[in-house]
């Protein structure tokens, strides 16, 4: 089946251009007049590569902590409605039994998705600092341990793509080495590292950061910390939560200017009740409520549990803050694909997966296309 979206404004190679987008079967293709063609009118519409969320715990009332493939598949469906075409279900630090159970649920769901594709697993821990636990389960925190790593690797069935770790922990070098051997990107996160310890982590291969500024040693003129290591070294890249709550919008823009679009990955770090319409709101076993745009512990508004962001909202936020639409597209799709070697997606280019978000001029989603199929919304 061949589709052509005609006369649409699309982000291609970092530029917004008016063009026709050709989709043949599951891929973007070259213009051709052969075969049966379905025309889609793209007039007054905008197309960007499908959003890729590499750090998300839950959405739509389902989360990785549910430990079932059905929960992951429900996440896939909800994510497509928010323009996400690929995602990394992200597992909390918890007991090894819980982590491996959640991994196995993801591996069982993999290949059965009808919405966003499972592109990998992100394990947020368990080799993290006891001083920067955040919303993780302290009972599951471990010092670097090869046997535990091997156990997670086996349960992940080759799907682990990201692992958050603290570079100051003793023997972290072994974990980084094993991760490299298995194609896993290690991120600095939930860490109390000094600047010098962070630089050592960078030198051994930890070159990405988990939700920059949050749950890590901050930047000061005498103690640059992990934040300083990321901002001052071109080898480092960063996740950032673009909800305007975890990080001030002006700081988000500063990071984009200082690091460049090719070093910044926008994430949601969304929790289970995001986009949930009814019922009891819980995240990682804690009852939560909405407080100032964040999920907070019910009855305790000062105890932040996490984000209520979607990738579509993050994209719109960036543009409302003055970030060019082309740059917003790069950091929500192209850069995450490059950092995690997802070479078949992240750009509107012949030969790549036909993953698209099509929006109107008010940036409302008209339809989401995954692997050449419209999975939500309509082209009419």
C-alpha positions in Angstrom: 0.0 0.0 0.0 1.3 3.4 -1.0 0.2 6.7 0.6 1.1 10.2 -0.3 0.5 13.1 2.1 0.4 16.0 -0.3 1.2 19.7 0.3 2.2 19.3 3.9 4.7 21.3 6.0 7.2 18.7 7.3 10.3 18.8 9.4 13.0 17.2 7.2 16.7 17.3 8.0 16.1 20.0 10.6 14.2 22.3 8.3 10.4 23.0 7.9 9.6 22.6 4.2 6.4 22.1 2.1 6.5 18.8 0.4 4.8 15.5 -0.4 5.5 12.6 2.0 5.5 9.2 0.4 4.8 6.1 2.5 5.1 2.7 1.0 4.2 -0.2 3.3 6.0 0.5 6.6 8.6 3.0 5.4 9.1 6.5 4.0 9.8 6.2 0.3 10.6 8.1 -2.9 8.0 9.7 -5.2 6.6 7.2 -7.7 3.5 7.0 -9.9 3.4 3.2 -9.9 0.9 1.1 -8.0 -2.3 2.0 -6.2 -1.9 5.3 -4.3 -4.0 6.7 -1.5 -3.9 10.5 -1.4 -4.0 12.4 1.9 -4.5 16.1 1.8 -1.9 17.8 4.0 -2.9 21.4 3.3 -2.5 23.5 6.4 -1.1 20.6 8.4 2.3 20.0 10.0 4.2 16.7 10.1 7.0 15.8 12.5 8.8 12.5 13.1 6.9 10.5 15.7 7.9 11.3 19.3 10.3 9.0 21.1 10.0 8.9 24.9 13.0 7.1 26.4 12.0 7.7 30.0 8.4 6.9 31.0 7.0 4.9 33.9 3.3 5.0 33.1 0.4 6.6 31.4 -3.4 6.1 31.1 -3.7 4.4 34.5 -1.1 1.7 33.7 2.6 1.5 34.5 5.6 -0.7 34.5 5.1 -1.3 38.2 2.0 -3.3 37.4 4.3 -6.1 36.2 2.0 -7.3 33.5 2.3 -7.3 29.7 -1.3 -6.0 29.5 -0.3 -2.9 31.4 2.5 -2.2 28.9 0.2 -2.7 26.0 -2.3 -0.2 27.5 0.6 2.2 27.8 1.4 1.7 24.2 -2.2 2.6 23.2 -2.3 5.7 25.4 1.1 6.9 24.1 0.0 6.9 20.5 -2.8 9.3 21.4 0.0 11.7 22.6 2.0 11.3 19.4 4.5 8.8 20.7 5.5 6.2 18.2 8.4 4.6 20.2 9.0 4.3 23.9 11.2 2.8 26.6 9.0 1.5 29.5 11.1 2.6 32.5 11.5 0.4 35.5 11.9 1.9 39.0 14.7 0.8 41.4 13.1 -1.9 43.5 13.9 -5.4 44.7 15.5 -7.6 42.1 12.4 -9.8 42.1 10.3 -6.8 41.1 12.7 -5.4 38.5 13.0 -8.7 36.7 9.2 -9.3 36.9 8.7 -5.9 35.3 11.3 -6.7 32.6 9.6 -10.0 31.7 6.3 -8.2 31.4 7.8 -5.8 28.9 9.5 -8.6 26.9 6.1 -10.5 26.8 4.4 -7.3 25.5 7.1 -6.6 22.9 5.8 -7.3 19.4 2.2 -7.2 20.4 1.8 -3.4 20.5 -1.0 -1.8 18.5 0.1 1.7 19.5 3.6 3.0 20.3 6.4 0.5 19.7 8.5 -0.8 22.5 12.0 0.3 21.4 13.8 -0.8 24.6 13.8 -0.9 28.4 15.2 1.8 30.6 16.1 0.6 34.1 16.3 3.6 36.5 18.9 2.0 38.8 19.4 0.0 40.9 23.1 1.2 41.2 22.3 4.6 42.4 23.2 6.9 45.4 21.5 6.3 48.7 21.5 10.1 49.1 19.5 10.7 45.8 16.9 8.0 45.9 14.0 10.3 45.0 10.8 8.3 44.4 12.7 5.0 44.0 12.5 2.2 46.6 15.5 2.4 48.9 15.2 -1.3 49.6 16.1 -2.0 46.0 19.2 0.2 45.8 22.4 -1.8 45.2 26.1 -1.1 45.0 27.4 -2.2 41.6 27.1 -6.0 41.4 27.9 -8.1 38.4 25.6 -10.9 39.4 22.6 -8.5 39.7 23.5 -6.9 36.4 23.6 -10.4 34.7 20.3 -11.3 36.2 18.7 -8.1 34.8 20.3 -8.7 31.5 18.9 -12.2 31.2 15.4 -11.0 32.2 15.5 -8.2 29.7 15.8 -10.5 26.7 18.1 -8.1 24.8 15.7 -5.2 25.2 17.6 -3.1 27.8 18.8 0.0 26.1 19.3 2.4 29.0 20.4 2.1 32.7 20.7 4.9 35.2 23.6 4.7 37.6 25.7 6.8 40.0 29.3 7.3 38.7 30.7 7.7 42.3 29.9 4.2 43.3 32.8 1.8 43.8 33.2 -0.8 41.0 30.8 1.1 38.7 33.5 0.7 36.0 32.6 -3.0 35.6 28.9 -2.2 35.1 29.8 0.4 32.5 32.0 -2.1 30.7 29.4 -4.8 30.7 26.8 -2.3 29.5 29.0 -1.3 26.5 29.4 -5.0 25.6 25.6 -5.3 25.5 24.7 -2.1 23.7 23.3 -0.4 26.8 23.6 3.4 27.3 24.5 4.2 30.9 23.2 7.5 32.2 24.3 9.5 35.2 21.4 9.9 37.5 20.2 9.6 41.1 23.8 10.6 41.9 25.6 12.7 44.5 28.9 12.7 42.6 31.3 15.5 42.8 32.4 17.1 39.6 35.6 15.1 39.6 33.7 11.8 40.1 31.3 12.8 37.3 34.2 13.5 35.0 35.6 10.1 35.8 32.2 8.6 34.9 32.3 10.4 31.6 35.8 9.2 30.9 34.8 5.5 31.5 31.8 5.9 29.2 28.8 7.4 31.1 28.0 10.2 28.7 24.2 10.7 29.1 22.3 12.1 32.1 19.0 11.2 33.6 16.6 14.1 33.9 19.2 16.8 34.1 19.1 18.9 37.4 16.8 16.5 39.1 18.1 13.9 41.6 21.7 14.9 41.1 24.4 17.1 42.6 23.8 20.6 41.4 25.9 23.4 39.9 27.7 26.0 42.0 30.7 28.1 41.3 32.8 26.1 43.7 31.2 22.7 43.3 30.1 22.1 39.6 28.7 18.7 40.4 27.1 16.4 37.8 25.1 19.3 36.3 28.4 21.1 35.7 30.0 18.1 34.2 27.1 17.8 31.7 27.0 21.5 30.8 30.8 22.0 30.6 31.7 18.9 28.5 30.7 18.4 24.9 30.9 14.6 25.2 27.9 14.7 27.6 24.3 14.7 26.5 21.2 15.1 28.7 17.6 14.1 29.3 15.4 16.9 30.4 11.8 17.0 31.6 10.1 19.8 29.6 7.0 20.4 31.9 8.2 23.8 33.2 7.9 22.4 36.7 10.9 20.1 37.1 13.1 22.6 35.3 12.3 26.3 34.7 11.5 27.0 31.0 14.4 29.5 30.7 16.8 26.8 32.0 15.5 24.4 29.4 16.2 26.9 26.7 19.6 27.6 28.2 20.5 23.9 28.0 19.3 23.7 24.4 21.5 26.7 23.5 24.6 25.6 25.4 24.5 21.9 24.5 22.8 22.0 21.1 19.9 20.0 19.8 22.0 17.0 19.1 22.8 16.6 22.8 19.4 17.1 24.4 16.7 14.5 24.7 13.3 15.6 25.9 11.5 13.1 28.1 8.3 13.0 30.2 9.2 10.8 33.2 5.4 10.4 33.3 3.7 8.4 36.0 0.9 5.9 35.9 -2.1 8.3 36.4 -1.1 10.7 33.6 -4.1 10.8 31.1 -6.0 8.5 33.5 -9.7 9.5 33.3 -11.1 8.0 36.5 -10.4 5.8 39.5 -7.8 5.9 42.2 -4.6 7.6 41.2 -1.5 5.7 42.2 2.2 5.7 41.2 4.6 3.0 42.3 2.3 2.0 45.0 1.7 5.5 46.4 -1.7 7.3 46.2 -1.2 10.6 44.4 -3.1 13.7 43.4 -2.4 16.6 41.1 -0.6 19.5 42.7 0.7 22.5 40.6 0.9 20.4 37.5 2.8 17.5 39.2 1.8 14.2 40.8 2.2 14.7 44.6 1.6 12.3 47.5 -2.1 12.6 48.4 -2.6 14.9 51.3 1.1 15.9 51.2 1.5 18.5 48.5 5.2 19.1 49.2 6.1 15.5 48.4 6.5 15.4 44.6 6.2 11.9 43.1 6.7 12.9 39.5 5.6 14.2 36.1 2.2 14.4 34.5 3.7 15.4 31.2 3.0 13.9 27.7 5.4 14.2 24.8 2.9 16.2 22.8 2.5 18.6 25.7 6.3 18.8 26.0 6.6 19.6 22.3 3.9 22.3 22.6 5.6 23.7 25.7 8.9 24.1 23.9 7.3 26.1 21.1 5.3 28.2 23.5 8.6 29.0 25.3 10.1 30.2 22.0 12.0 27.2 20.8 11.7 26.8 17.0 9.4 24.0 15.9 12.3 22.4 14.0 14.4 22.2 17.2 11.5 20.9 19.2 11.1 18.1 16.6 14.8 17.2 16.8 14.9 16.9 20.6 11.7 14.9 20.8 12.5 12.4 18.0 15.8 12.7 16.1 18.2 13.0 19.0 16.8 10.2 21.1 17.0 7.9 18.1 20.6 8.8 17.5 21.8 8.5 21.1 20.2 5.1 21.4 21.2 3.9 17.9 17.6 3.5 16.8 18.8 3.8 13.3 15.5 3.0 11.6 13.5 5.9 13.0 13.5 9.4 14.2 13.5 11.2 10.9 11.3 11.7 7.8 13.6 10.1 5.3 13.3 7.4 2.6 14.1 4.0 4.1 13.2 5.0 7.7 10.1 3.7 9.5 7.0 5.8 8.6 6.4 7.1 12.1 4.7 10.5 12.0 2.7 12.9 14.1 0.5 15.2 12.0 -0.9 18.3 13.6 -3.0 21.3 12.6 -1.8 24.9 12.8 -2.8 25.0 16.5 -0.5 22.0 17.1 -3.5 19.7 17.9 -2.8 16.2 16.9 -4.8 15.1 13.8 -3.3 11.6 13.6 -0.4 9.5 14.6 1.1 7.1 12.1 3.3 4.1 13.2 5.0 1.8 10.7 2.9 3.4 7.9 -0.4 2.8 9.6 -2.6 5.5 11.2 -3.2 4.1 14.7 -5.2 7.0 16.1 -6.9 10.0 14.8 -8.0 10.4 11.1 -6.5 11.6 7.9 -9.9 12.8 6.6 
